[in-house]
Amino acid sequence: MSTVEFQRRQSVEQVEEGTDFAPKFGTDGLLPCITTDADSGEVLMLGWMNEEALRLTIETGEAHYFSRARQVLWHKGATSGLVQKVVEARIDDDQDAIWLRVLVGGSGASCHVGYRSCFYRAVPVAEDAGEPLKFIEDQKTFDPIEVYGDVPNPTQL
């Protein structure tokens, strides 16, 4: 039996000013989750959680997500060893997004492509608009083919 209970949303005051945990999942049953490195503050990834993923994350202290592409629950790092240990979890003001601060096992990477962060490219803006994406991370921390096998078809991501 789960030890985590989500409260029913009853008022703006309860959700925005109270201590009840009443997350609001979207019409797709998902809640966006920003994950950052607990030490550096670097954004590692944006993932999605359904109710089960959120409960498991809170109960185990390790990040669980719901893959929109594969339509499955996944324990981050179960295959790669790059488990995300939750140091802190915060819910936003209207409880429709969550932020995890994590310590990452293994090589410290969180991106399935092999980079430390899923945000490894910059989008040129203003006077540089229209230029190609710029790589911020210049090398991968692990070889995804060694870890996961075949690289997925981009249409399946």
Secondary structure, 3 states (H helix, E strand, C coil): CCCCCCCCCCCHHHHHHCCCCCCCCCCCCCEEEEEEECCCCCEEEEEEECHHHHHHHHHHCECEEEECCCCEEEECCCCCCCCEEEEEEEECCCCCCEEEEEEECCCCCCCCCCCCCCCCEECCCHHHCCCCCEECCCCCCCCHHHHHCCCCCHHHC
